[in-house]
Protein backbone atom coordinates (compact mmCIF):
# COMPACT_ATOMS: atom_id res chain seq x y z
CA UNK A 1 0.00 0.00 0.00
CA UNK A 2 1.32 3.42 -0.90
CA UNK A 3 -0.22 6.85 -0.55
CA UNK A 4 0.62 10.15 -2.14
CA UNK A 5 -0.86 13.57 -1.50
CA UNK A 6 -2.65 13.34 -4.82
CA UNK A 7 -4.29 10.02 -3.89
CA UNK A 8 -5.18 11.24 -0.41
CA UNK A 9 -7.03 14.26 -1.82
CA UNK A 10 -9.69 11.91 -3.17
CA UNK A 11 -10.66 11.12 0.45
CA UNK A 12 -10.74 14.71 1.74
CA UNK A 13 -14.52 14.95 1.41
CA UNK A 14 -15.21 11.39 2.55
CA UNK A 15 -17.97 10.99 5.14
CA UNK A 16 -15.76 10.81 8.26
CA UNK A 17 -15.99 8.83 10.49
CA UNK A 18 -16.43 5.91 8.13
CA UNK A 19 -15.96 2.17 8.02
CA UNK A 20 -13.69 0.53 5.49
CA UNK A 21 -16.72 -0.47 3.41
CA UNK A 22 -18.06 3.08 3.46
CA UNK A 23 -14.70 4.44 2.32
CA UNK A 24 -14.54 1.87 -0.48
CA UNK A 25 -18.05 2.82 -1.57
CA UNK A 26 -17.17 6.52 -1.45
CA UNK A 27 -14.03 5.96 -3.53
CA UNK A 28 -16.01 4.08 -6.17
CA UNK A 29 -18.82 6.66 -6.33
CA UNK A 30 -16.47 9.65 -6.40
CA UNK A 31 -14.42 8.30 -9.30
CA UNK A 32 -11.18 7.95 -7.37
CA UNK A 33 -8.34 6.18 -9.20
CA UNK A 34 -8.06 2.44 -8.73
CA UNK A 35 -4.95 2.95 -6.58
CA UNK A 36 -7.10 4.60 -3.90
CA UNK A 37 -9.53 1.70 -3.94
CA UNK A 38 -6.67 -0.84 -3.82
CA UNK A 39 -5.05 0.98 -0.88
CA UNK A 40 -8.35 1.01 1.01
CA UNK A 41 -8.84 -2.71 0.40
CA UNK A 42 -5.48 -3.39 2.06
CA UNK A 43 -6.50 -1.64 5.28
CA UNK A 44 -6.71 -3.90 8.28
CA UNK A 45 -9.89 -3.36 10.21
CA UNK A 46 -12.21 -5.05 12.62
CA UNK A 47 -15.90 -5.37 11.70
CA UNK A 48 -17.63 -2.15 12.64
CA UNK A 49 -14.35 -0.25 13.16
CA UNK A 50 -14.51 3.41 12.19
CA UNK A 51 -11.75 5.55 10.72
CA UNK A 52 -12.10 9.08 12.08
CA UNK A 53 -9.96 10.89 9.50
CA UNK A 54 -7.31 10.49 6.82
CA UNK A 55 -4.61 10.09 9.48
CA UNK A 56 -6.26 6.83 10.57
CA UNK A 57 -6.00 5.57 6.99
CA UNK A 58 -2.54 7.00 6.23
CA UNK A 59 -0.61 7.55 9.50
CA UNK A 60 2.13 9.51 7.68
CA UNK A 61 -0.32 12.04 6.22
CA UNK A 62 1.53 15.40 6.29
CA UNK A 63 0.16 18.08 8.57
CA UNK A 64 0.46 21.85 8.17
CA UNK A 65 3.56 21.81 10.35
CA UNK A 66 5.29 19.49 7.89
CA UNK A 67 5.37 22.19 5.22
CA UNK A 68 7.26 24.80 7.27
CA UNK A 69 5.03 27.57 5.94
CA UNK A 70 5.04 30.68 8.08
CA UNK A 71 1.53 32.14 7.76
CA UNK A 72 2.56 35.26 9.70
CA UNK A 73 4.69 36.44 6.79
CA UNK A 74 1.72 36.87 4.48
C-alpha positions as CSV (number, residue, x, y, z in Angstrom):
1,X,0.0,0.0,0.0
2,X,1.3,3.4,-0.9
3,X,-0.2,6.8,-0.5
4,X,0.6,10.2,-2.1
5,X,-0.9,13.6,-1.5
6,X,-2.7,13.3,-4.8
7,X,-4.3,10.0,-3.9
8,X,-5.2,11.2,-0.4
9,X,-7.0,14.3,-1.8
10,X,-9.7,11.9,-3.2
11,X,-10.7,11.1,0.4
12,X,-10.7,14.7,1.7
13,X,-14.5,15.0,1.4
14,X,-15.2,11.4,2.6
15,X,-18.0,11.0,5.1
16,X,-15.8,10.8,8.3
17,X,-16.0,8.8,10.5
18,X,-16.4,5.9,8.1
19,X,-16.0,2.2,8.0
20,X,-13.7,0.5,5.5
21,X,-16.7,-0.5,3.4
22,X,-18.1,3.1,3.5
23,X,-14.7,4.4,2.3
24,X,-14.5,1.9,-0.5
25,X,-18.1,2.8,-1.6
26,X,-17.2,6.5,-1.5
27,X,-14.0,6.0,-3.5
28,X,-16.0,4.1,-6.2
29,X,-18.8,6.7,-6.3
30,X,-16.5,9.7,-6.4
31,X,-14.4,8.3,-9.3
32,X,-11.2,7.9,-7.4
33,X,-8.3,6.2,-9.2
34,X,-8.1,2.4,-8.7
35,X,-4.9,3.0,-6.6
36,X,-7.1,4.6,-3.9
37,X,-9.5,1.7,-3.9
38,X,-6.7,-0.8,-3.8
39,X,-5.1,1.0,-0.9
40,X,-8.3,1.0,1.0
41,X,-8.8,-2.7,0.4
42,X,-5.5,-3.4,2.1
43,X,-6.5,-1.6,5.3
44,X,-6.7,-3.9,8.3
45,X,-9.9,-3.4,10.2
46,X,-12.2,-5.1,12.6
47,X,-15.9,-5.4,11.7
48,X,-17.6,-2.1,12.6
49,X,-14.3,-0.2,13.2
50,X,-14.5,3.4,12.2
51,X,-11.8,5.6,10.7
52,X,-12.1,9.1,12.1
53,X,-10.0,10.9,9.5
54,X,-7.3,10.5,6.8
55,X,-4.6,10.1,9.5
56,X,-6.3,6.8,10.6
57,X,-6.0,5.6,7.0
58,X,-2.5,7.0,6.2
59,X,-0.6,7.6,9.5
60,X,2.1,9.5,7.7
61,X,-0.3,12.0,6.2
62,X,1.5,15.4,6.3
63,X,0.2,18.1,8.6
64,X,0.5,21.9,8.2
65,X,3.6,21.8,10.4
66,X,5.3,19.5,7.9
67,X,5.4,22.2,5.2
68,X,7.3,24.8,7.3
69,X,5.0,27.6,5.9
70,X,5.0,30.7,8.1
71,X,1.5,32.1,7.8
72,X,2.6,35.3,9.7
73,X,4.7,36.4,6.8
74,X,1.7,36.9,4.5
